[in-house]
Amino acid sequence: MTDPTPPAGVQRVRDLDETALLAQIFPLLPRGAATLVGPGDDAAVVRAPDGRYVVSTDVLVEDRHFRRRWSSGYDVGWRAAVQNLADIAAMGARPTALVVALVVPGDLPVDWVTGLARGLADACAPSGAAVVGGDLSAGDSVVVSVTVHGDLDGREPVLRSGARAGDVVAHAGVCGRSAAGLALLDAGLEPATLAAGDGALAALVGRYLRPVSPLGAGRVAADAGATAMLDVSDGLLRDAGRLARASGVVLDLELGPGAALAADVAGLLPAAATLGGAGGQDQARAWVLSGGEDHGLLATFPAAGVPEEFRAIGRVLDAADGRAPGTVTVDGAEPGIGPGWDHFAT
């Protein structure tokens, strides 16, 4: 793995004062059409034409959510933006503005910090969201905290609590690719080596380092009458369980022959084979069902209302037959694996 320690002669954060460092960051940040007052004052001013705003926050902690020996500043900035933008999309809203608080150690290369700003900017570009300010502090490791705002554009927010028996469970995006990419890195496979060899495996690592969320699909889902929706960040089973509990229903996911999720499993078999050992099918299945950080959108729709941006992956059932509200089954049975990421149990 790449050594994160900068070589001699590289400009580090401690070589600059706060004003000089911010002077390198601010020009790289996107302004966005909704921004009235951007970075540089005590607070930003952002238009909220709807009269309401949607807000969420997430944090990335070094060696908990990313490792600098794998991830460049650009990668971390990209991931920090995407995981927050996806939360806004999951409400059926349009992202407008991000505020970023950054903690960095003094020996961190300045290029890493400006790379983070570029990653934020490029991830925000398709949605038109701005980075309008934040905070900067010194610390022992890198911490990136992002608060994101969005506008509903007159829509009602799509909550987790609206799914009803008879709805179709649908998903936009991919499942399991980020988890497979992380497993390849954990196994000691170098990103550069993969990039020079197996393009498919390199793409999985890329999905971990820079996930891609179908942000526009959130507003499509809202306009199509989605009854419930959330961002899949902690694994399909865990997040499906959150939606099921909020709605007081049971979700049954389909993974049999011909199912959409079965195709996802098949696509991850080469990665499972690369890592060796028996049970490659089981490993690929586990990535799809419990792997996190793909940031797809999980939604429920009336049976006749699934938009083309989504694929049907299951159905909503009444809580009956001894199954408590919040239960998630796979092809009618218990999934037999852990549900996914938990910050305090993993």
N, C-alpha and C positions, 0 to 999 in steps of 0.2 A: 504494500500500500504506500501511497505518497506520504512523505513526512510533512505534517502541517507546519513545522518550524521554519520560518523564513530564513533564507541564506543571508549572509553578511552583505551589507550595502543596500538592502531593500528598505524602503521607507516604511516605518511602522507608525501605528496610531500615536504612540508616546512621543514621536518626533514632532507632532503638530499640537497646537492648542485646539480647543473645541471650535472656535470660530473658523480656523483654517480648515479643519476637517469638514465642517458643515458646508463651507464654501466649495468643497469638491463634490459634496453629495447633492446639494440643492439643484444644480443645473441638470442633473440626470433624471430628476423625478418628473413624472407626467403631471400636467396641470389639470386637464379635464374641463369639459364644457360647463360643468356645474359649479366650478370654483370661482368664488368672488374675491376671496383673500386667501392666498396660499402661504407657504412657509415663510417665516421671518418675523411675524408678529406673535403676540402672546397666544393667540388662537386663530384658527382658520375660520372662514365664513363660506358655507356651501349652500347653494340653492336647494330647496325642498319643495318643488312645485306641487306635489301631491298633498302637502300639508301634514303628512306623516313621514317618518323615516324609519327604516329598518336598520338595526345595529347588532353587530356580533363581534366577538373578540377571540383570538387564539394566540398561543404562545409556542415558540420553538426553543428548546433548551439543548445546548450542545451536549453530545454524548447521551442524550435521552431521546431526542427526535432526529438528530443528524450527527454525523461525525465529519470533522474537517479533513480527515485523511481521505474521505471519499468525495465530499461535497465542496464545490467551490462556493465563493460568496454569491455568484450568480445563481447557482442551484438553490441555495438557501433562500435568497430573495424571491425567486420564482415560486418555490414551494410555499413560502409564507403568504404570498399574495393569493395563490390558487386556493389554498385551504380556507381562506377567509371569503374570497369571492364566491366559492361554491355554497357557503352558508347563506349568502344573500340570494343566490339563484334558487336555492331550495325553498325559499319563501315566495317565489314567483316574482321577485323584485329585480330591479336593475341596479348593479353596483355603481356608486357615484364617487366615493372618497374613502381613502385609507389614511389612518394615522399610525405611525410606526415608532415604537420605543425600542432602542437598541442599546444593549450592554456589550461592551467589547473589552478584552484585555489589552494592555498597553503594547504587547509585542505582536499584536495582529497586524499583518501588512495592510497598508492603506488601500492597496489594490483590491484586497478582499472586500473591504467595506464599499468601495465604489462599484465593485462587481455585484454586490448585493443590491445596490440601488438600481443598477441596470437590469438585474433579474426582476425586481419589483416592477420596473417600468415596462418591460417587455411582456410580462404576464398580465399587466393591467390593460395593455394597448387594445386588445380586441373588444373589451367591454367599454372602453372610454373612461374608466375610473381613474381618479387622480390620487397621488400621494400628497396630502396637504399639510403635513407637519408631523410632530412627534417629540421624542426626547432622546437624549444621548447620555450615557453614563459609562464609567469604567467599572470593570468587574473581573473576576477570575476566569470566566468562560463566556462564550457568546450566548446571549439570549435575545431573541427577536419576538417582540409582542406587537401584534397588529390588531387594531380596531377598525372595522369596516362599516360603512354606511351605505344604504341603498334607498331607492325610491320605488314605490309601488305603481306609479303611473296610473293611479285610479283603480287598480285591481284590489280585490280583497286578498290578504295574505293566505297562502296555503299552509295550513298547520299539520302537525302530525296526527291530530286527533279526529280526522274526518272520515277515515276508512270505514266502509260498511260491508257486511256480508253480501257477496255477489259481485263486488268490485274485482277488477283485474289488477294484479300486482305487476308493475312494469319497471324497467330500468333503462336509463340512458347512460352510456359510457361503457367502461370495461370493468371486469372483476378479476382480481388475483394477480394482475401483472406487476403492480408495485411490490407486492409481497414476494413474488418470485424473484424480482430484481434484487431486493434486499437479501434474500437467501443466497443468491449468487455472490454478492459482495461479502456476506458473512462467511462464505466458504473460502474466501481468500482470492477470488478471481478478480484480476485487475480490470477496471473499465477500459483502459487503453488496449489491453490484450484482447478483450472481447470485441472491441470496435474493429480491430484488425483481422478478426477471425469470423466468428459466427454473428452475423448481423441480427438474427432473431434474438439471440441472448443479449446482445448489446442493447437492443430496443427495450427489453424488459428492465435492464438496469437504468436506461434512460427514463422509463416510466416511474421508477422509484425516485430518481434524482429530480425530475421535472414532470410531475403529474400533469395531465391535461383533463380538465373538467368541461363537460358540455354545458357551459354557462347559459347559453341562449335557450337551451331546452327547458329551463325553469319557467321562463315567461310563456313559452309555448304550452307547457303543461297547465299553467294557471288559466290561460285562455281556452284550453280544451276542456276545462272542468275537472281538473285533478281534485280528488277528495282529500288527499293527504300526500305529504312529500317530505323528504329529508335528504341531506347530503350523506353519502356512504363514506365515512372517514375511518371508522373503527372496525370495519368488517361487515359483510352483508348480513350475517346472522345476528350480530349484536345490534346493528342499526335497524334491521327489520323488527327485532324484538322491541325496540324503543317505540317504533311506529305502532306496533300491535298493542302494546300496553296503553299507549296514549289513546288509542281508538277503542280499546276494550274488545278486541277481536283476535282471531287466530290467523296467521299467514301460513299458507302451504306453498313452498317453492318447488319448482319442477326441475329435476336434474336427470330425467330418464333419456333414453335414445330419442334424438330429434329435438330435444329441448334447447333453448338458447344458451342456457348455462352449461349444458353438456359440450357445446362448441368451445366455450371458454376453457373448460377443463382440457379438452383435446389440444388446444393451442399451447398449453403449458407443459405438456408431456415431455418435450425435448429438454426443457430446463430441469424437470425432475430427473430425467435420465442422466443429465450432465452431473448432477449432484450425487448420483449413484445410490446404491442400496435398493432393497426391495420395496414394493408398494408405491411405484411412481404414480399410478392412477390415484391412490389415496392422497398422496402429497399434493398433486395438482388440484384435486377436489377440495382439500383443506385450504389452499391458497384462494380459490374462488369463493368459498363460503365464509372464511374467517380472516382473510387477508385485508388489511386496511390501506388507506392513503391512495386509493385510485380516484376518489372524489367524484364518482358517478352520482346520479340522482335516482333515488328510489321513490316511486310514486304509486298511488292507486287511482284507478279511473273507473267510471261506469263501463260496463262490458262493451258498449259500442263506441267508446270515446277515446281509445288509445292513439295518440298522434304518432306519426311515422318516425319521429326522433327517438321513440321509446320502443323497447321490445318486451313482449309479455313474458314474464318468468314465473307466474304463479297466480294464486287466487286468494281472496279474502273469505274466511269462513266464520260462522258464528262460534262463539266459545261454548262448546258442547262436548258430549262424549268424554267428560272428565278432563278436558283440556282447558286450562285456565286462560283467561285473557292475557295476551302477551306471548303466548306460545308460538314458536316458529317450527314448523315441520318441513321435511324434505321428502317429496313423493309420499306424503302421508305418514311418515315415521320420524322418530327422533333422529336428528342429524348425526349423533355419535361423535361429535368433535366439539372442542371449545368454541365459544361464540366469536372471539376476536380480541382486539386490543382493549386493555384496561390499564389506565395510568398507574394504578396502585396495586395491581395484581400481576403485572407482567415484568 
